[in-house]
Amino acid sequence: MINTIKINDMKLKNIQVLAVMMVATLLVACGGGSGGDKKAELEKLKSEYATLGEKIKVLEAEIAATDTAKVAKTKDVVITEIQPMSFTHYIDVQGFVDADESVDIRPTAPGKVIRVNVDEGDHVTTGQVLAEIDHDILTKQLASLQPQYDLAVDVYNRQKRLWDQKIGSEIQLLQSQTTKESLEKQIESIKENIEMYLIKSPINGTVDFVGIKVGELASAGVLPAFSVINLSGLKVSAEIAESYSAKVKNGNPVLLHFPDLNKDTQAKITFVERSISPLTRSFKIEADLAGDNSDYHPNMVSVVKIVDYENASALVVPINAIQSINGEEFVYKAVIEGNGAVARKVKVTTGVTYDGKTEIISGLSANDKIVTSGQNELADGMNIKF
């Protein structure tokens, strides 16, 4: 085959050289004749040159048919038949699991811890005493005032009955009332002080952290004494760039992906912050977590996917199938021509891109077969095999 091609190439070159020599010879021969003879000779040469050109074309076609180099240009490709499909574009941001009710509880009075009533993981209710700090002095003061108060109440009641019977003086009644009320205020003050030594839960929830032990000195330091979280009100919070402020609205559907759990869940935006942070140029959004929240943990990372565009019947192609030259985007479409398939360059208008797929606005139709692998080495009209 190689020898045949070489011989054909030699024939073609010989014909081309012969044609040039004949033209040159005839032109020289016509140099000495009259003007009319020259015109006739020129027309004759043109006719002969055209005949030679046709013969050259025939030989070129015959050689091309047996040229293994051109046959080898048939390209193996991978195609994808496109069909209308649902296409959704998301705004992807990172968020964190947060709790509607999550509190760190610190002592309001210093002292030695005498009792810790709960462990981590225990469920507690609002007002439940979690721990006690030594308040023995206050308890003794309260105990010593109680008999005095009981006596003052009895004296006041007696004076009140006498006064109601028009017996005794008003000043005696007022003195007994003043004594009783003074003792009441002292007792109330001591009770309020004792409350400061009782560490209570301000919410219903689960004890997530215990930071004190019996015998330690408690103080309002950096670490909390307890952390209590209400897991029934978990949500995902995220910061959204200012540029999306017109697209993100309260009630927008979102897809929440939890990488650590390999879990997805649907939700809706329940809060959109109105103000833009001057430092980060972003605003906060929240989406409540419904259903069973036992798998989620506060501060767990979540990928928040906010829907900002949907097309229920879109034509999409892999982004790598689209090529661009001088700002013109195009794909290669597999077309059956004759006994084989060829690649045809098709100009397309693209829409949005997400997750490696691009929406095609115009240029393609359903059932078109698009080259999705091997397209970078194609040219329009090249033979392909798939």
Secondary structure as GFF3:
##gff-version 3
##sequence-region A 1 386
A	DSSP	alpha_helix	2	29	.	.	.	ID=ss1
A	DSSP	three_ten_helix	30	32	.	.	.	ID=ss2
A	DSSP	alpha_helix	35	65	.	.	.	ID=ss3
A	DSSP	alpha_helix	68	71	.	.	.	ID=ss4
A	DSSP	beta_strand	75	76	.	.	.	ID=ss5
A	DSSP	beta_strand	78	81	.	.	.	ID=ss6
A	DSSP	beta_strand	85	105	.	.	.	ID=ss7
A	DSSP	beta_strand	111	116	.	.	.	ID=ss8
A	DSSP	beta_strand	123	124	.	.	.	ID=ss9
A	DSSP	beta_strand	129	133	.	.	.	ID=ss10
A	DSSP	alpha_helix	136	164	.	.	.	ID=ss11
A	DSSP	alpha_helix	170	196	.	.	.	ID=ss12
A	DSSP	beta_strand	198	200	.	.	.	ID=ss13
A	DSSP	beta_strand	205	210	.	.	.	ID=ss14
A	DSSP	beta_strand	217	218	.	.	.	ID=ss15
A	DSSP	beta_strand	226	241	.	.	.	ID=ss16
A	DSSP	three_ten_helix	242	244	.	.	.	ID=ss17
A	DSSP	beta_strand	253	258	.	.	.	ID=ss18
A	DSSP	beta_strand	263	272	.	.	.	ID=ss19
A	DSSP	beta_strand	282	288	.	.	.	ID=ss20
A	DSSP	beta_strand	301	318	.	.	.	ID=ss21
A	DSSP	three_ten_helix	319	321	.	.	.	ID=ss22
A	DSSP	beta_strand	323	325	.	.	.	ID=ss23
A	DSSP	beta_strand	328	337	.	.	.	ID=ss24
A	DSSP	beta_strand	340	347	.	.	.	ID=ss25
A	DSSP	beta_strand	349	354	.	.	.	ID=ss26
A	DSSP	beta_strand	357	362	.	.	.	ID=ss27
A	DSSP	beta_strand	369	373	.	.	.	ID=ss28
A	DSSP	three_ten_helix	375	377	.	.	.	ID=ss29
A	DSSP	beta_strand	383	385	.	.	.	ID=ss30
###
